[in-house]
């Protein structure tokens, strides 16, 4: 059965009824419903002088009535039960109050199976033992949608058609509007007729032009449309008119015979002119298509944004993108026209794609209306990202929700992060979640500070509905307080809730009280939550105690907990560890990043790892700068335990030194260790001596480590000498190595790595060497090592932000031939020296942007590969580009030359981007 909810939501605080004065709050606007549906007439009881404080109505008397009926009683609640002996018979079995919500001041009436006769004014009256009483009135309107409009042609006279449009069975009276095939509205009078409780409407219009005509009947948001096409009008033209036309043609034929020569000349002239027009139109079409092809094949974002394309060009863009498997898998509008116009013009592409990324485009509610129409049509869209579009606001979400409630909608993931939304959006989204058509399983409303507690309160009605399928909810940075936690706890306690992931991070007003209220939901047997993120919520020791109780609960399903950036939990880690050691605890992932932890915390965590009940597989202690050597020493006591199950350990920026590596190496050598990933980045105290010690553990037959990150550890070439021994070792299982931001490595360090990369035992798939001061010699060594070892498993090589010279780029095509799937990243490299040669990278198009190259250094080579080349931000001037067109002949294999953001006049840019390749 269809449900229509009219919800008035309350602030979280409540007071018990004490016989004092109170007020009632009801919706100011009319409440609308349709026959056969259910509707809620909202009425809340609040303190007289403080409307934000709700009054407990359990002990009050609640009377709902209609003054226009002889038997005016609709529903009566008093003495903690329903008292409907004198109830109007027409409402019997169809009314109810929410008894479980009376304690929250909710005196609303639920009216089931709405009838037309239910329309009228309803009075909500609340009495307090004859001490105080007050009432409020709500207007309920019942709508009925009529039949499809039918257009008939009444007569044809003197070249004019008389058309009649009729539609029956509406309530209340609808509006009727005529328009032609071009959308132009036509003026006509509407004749309404009332039959019992319904309205029939009809309208006549006289037209001369043979065309298709539409008749639209509208009632609030209900719209129905009728059509009579041009062919039907042709069929009603009388035969006498056809006969007259035949005689006229005969006369004209005789005149044509008499003037044959003249007619022949005119015919030949017209045919020649017609052919010229056809050829002109053909050339124009080809020019337009070629122009849009060049735009589509260009690189970068916003390729179509600043171009006034014709409809034919947009049709070609649409046709091209609909054939692209890559774009239909994930369509990113940023590449083409990130604007409302782009959404409108490419809506068919959006409808055909699985995922649409429309992030940070300054889209407005106009785009939401278009997207709603996409969701209402046959579409494939399951993932939609509208984040950081601050102009969407509540009005845009309201329009989007009309599509989300449609039976054709397949959307599962919706991101509305940072869209300047308020609680009004939550009300619309709650209705979507209540719809049986909704398929949403993930909703991201993060960074919408206008939501607040009131937004969460409105959202909970959707989350608690039996039709709601939502599993993942993100409310990061929404200015929530403990009030929101109370509402969310109620959701988690609901047997209808399917939430398994909840992100409340960056809400600093939650505090311990919020966690305390939330835990009542986490402890409930109906709670299914597996992932809880409370990062940067100003939590302290008390929160740890409460969460310990949750972890020890038989009902708890938590497997991941994030308490990062809460320095106040430092004193509560010991209590938290009691929960982690409990036999009922199911937690597998714990994040305590940047919590000001010390060695004492590590001592407690080590005890957890040694516990037979502990199930932790991932632990993040990064950015706790006070851990240092002593903290790692204590932690490793747990890591060496044969009971320890930990596979991932992050100790980034923890003030570690070479001494820490001794303990970690001992862990890696232990046959009981299960570590597969270790992050020691940004620990500048490790240095080469620490890496040397660590490598001793990496070469041990018991070591299972696959991922090692040593980014920003102040390493030099000596570290590379130790690491190649690891890469050459048959015991090594390393598949990913990150040495980025170690400027001391330089060419000499990379040349040493050469010996490890060419070895048959090397299993490395990903090597990161960004910002390591690598120049010509270093790159040459790397490329040579890979080329001489075609069986190398390397799949990704990151050399971004290095001072590479041009000559080494000559090896890139050969490297690409040897490893077709290899991804080479050269972002923000400083290309110098003479002898330009186009490289090959992870795509047939290599990226050299931002490489500071002067025009004197641009020397096109005879052996250019079949590539696209970008030279943006390279300080090229008009003088420098003047020689390029002459060097690039029509047979050149170069597909594209992009000179954007250089010191060129517009005429010179056109010379390079168009004339050179025509």
Buried (B, 14 or more C-beta within 10 A) or exposed (E): EEBBBBBBBBBBEBBEBEEEEBBBBBBEEEBBBBBEBBBBBBBBBBBEEEBEBBBBBBBBBBBBBBEEBEEBBBBBBEEEEBBBEEBBEEBEEBBBBEBEBBBBBBBBBBBBEBBBEBBBEBBBBBBBEEEBBBBBBBBBBBBBBBBEBBBEBEEBEEEEBBBBBBBBEBBBBBEBBBBBEEEEEBEBEBEBEEEEEBBBBBBBBEBEEBBBBBBBBEBEEBEBBBEBEEEBBEEEBEEEEEEEEEEEEEEEEEEEEEEEEEEEEEEEEEEEEEEEEEEEEEEEBEEBBEBBBBBBEBBEEBBBBEEEBEEEBBBBBBEBBBEEEEBBEEBBBBBBBBBBBBBBBBBBBBBBBBBBBBBBBEBBBBBBBBBBBBBBBEBEBBBBBBBBBBBBBBBBBBBBBBBBBBEEBBBBBBBBBBBBBBBBBBBBBBBBBBBEEBBBBBBBBBBBBBBBBBBBBBBBBBBBBEBBEBBBBBBBBBBBBBBBBBBBBBBBBBEEBEBBBBBBBBBBBBBBBBBBBBBBBBBBEEBEBBBBBBBBBBBBBBBBBBBBBBBBBEEBEBBBBBBBBBBBBBBBBBBBBBBBBBEEBEBBBBBBBBBBBBBBBBBBBBBBBBBEEBEBBBBBBBBBBBBBBBBBBBBBBBBBBEEBEBBBBBBBBBBBBBBBBBBBBBBBBBEEBBBBBBBBBBBBBBBBBBBBBBBBBBBBEEBEBBBBBBBBBBBBBBBBBBBBBBBBBEEBBBBBBBBBBBBBBBBBBBBBBBBBBBBEEBBBBBBBBBBBBBBBBBBBBBBBBBBEBEEBEBBBBBBBBBBBBBBBBBBBBBBBEBBEEBBBBBBBBBBBEEEBBBBBBBEEBBBBBBBEBEBEBBEBEEEBBEBBBBBBBBBBBBEBBEEBBEBBEEEBEBBBBBBBBBBBEEEBBEBBBEEBBE
